[in-house]
Amino acid sequence: MRMGGTDVSRLQIRYRVARIARILMQMLTMPKLLVVWAIFLCTLIALDRCCKEREAKANPVRMVLIETVEERYDRIVIESASECGVNPFLAREYLNIEELAGVPLQYRGMLAAKACTETRGCGGGWKCDMQGDAGAALGTLQLHNHWNVDRTNPIASAYAYLAAIWKSHDYWIPRKCRKVPQSKRYEVAQMRVNRGPKWRLVNAGEQRCGGLLPASHRKLDTWRLEMTWLDHPSVKRATR
């Protein structure tokens, strides 16, 4: 083997060509590796999702545990009201109205419970012309004739009913029932709106600042018993 300039230069050229070729091959194989890894990861994600769907179908209770506390509460209220005869869409609308009106969470579902106890939801209808109290009460919530509202409209009746409760809570109770604690005001407001601000039989003429809870509140209490396994302050029963 000669050590002339020509042979050395050929060796250098071959070395450089081989090095460049190796670098090009590495550059070409890197995107392929990325594509392979991407396909592998997508396959793993698809398999994991498929396994979760099969597990959820095999074990429906697992889907309940994914719900939040508020979603679980609303679902049980709607289901219970529907079993009582209330239109489920109306029960859902009542929950939305209560949220807009700022009803305390422990009383959430009171409108659906009142519709259940008063008229059993008018058989699942929307507008209701059912009468009670010798014709004095009318509609899903059985409001009396002194209410300045279309009582056959369940939505308008709900707004008027909650407005009366808040007016009693914020205005009348602090003035007429000063001994009622803050934690009991909402319950007393419901009593005054449902049965009147004054006693009619026992202690007639005196301000109503206590008494038996309305039937709708007791009905809501029974619905809430289904959620006692949730140790959460928002689903605890109201203190009587």
PEDA-V181111 format. One record per backbone hydrogen bond with DSSP energy under -1.0 kcal/mol. CO is the residue of the C=O (numbers start at 1). NH is the residue of the N-H. If there is no record, write none. Layout:
# PEDA-V181111
co = [CO,CO]
nh = [NH,NH]
This chain:
# PEDA-V181111
co = [4,5,6,7,8,9,10,11,12,13,14,15,16,17,18,19,20,21,22,23,24,25,26,29,30,31,32,33,34,35,36,37,38,39,40,41,42,43,44,45,46,47,48,49,50,51,52,53,54,55,59,60,61,64,68,69,70,71,72,73,74,75,76,77,78,79,80,81,87,88,89,90,91,92,93,94,95,96,97,98,104,105,107,109,110,111,112,113,114,115,115,119,120,121,130,132,133,137,138,143,144,147,149,150,152,153,154,155,156,157,158,159,160,161,162,163,164,165,166,167,167,168,172,173,177,181,184,185,186,187,188,189,190,191,192,197,199,203,206,214,215,216,217,218,219,220,223,224,225,227,230,232]
nh = [8,9,10,11,12,13,14,15,16,17,18,19,20,21,22,23,24,25,26,27,28,29,30,33,34,35,36,37,38,39,40,41,42,43,44,45,46,47,48,49,50,51,52,53,54,55,56,57,58,59,62,63,65,67,72,73,74,75,76,77,78,79,80,81,82,83,84,86,91,92,93,94,95,96,97,98,99,100,101,103,107,108,110,113,114,115,116,117,118,119,121,122,123,124,139,137,136,132,143,138,147,149,151,153,128,157,158,159,160,161,162,163,164,165,166,167,168,169,170,171,172,173,176,177,180,184,188,189,190,191,192,193,194,195,196,208,205,206,199,218,219,220,221,222,223,224,226,227,228,230,232,235]
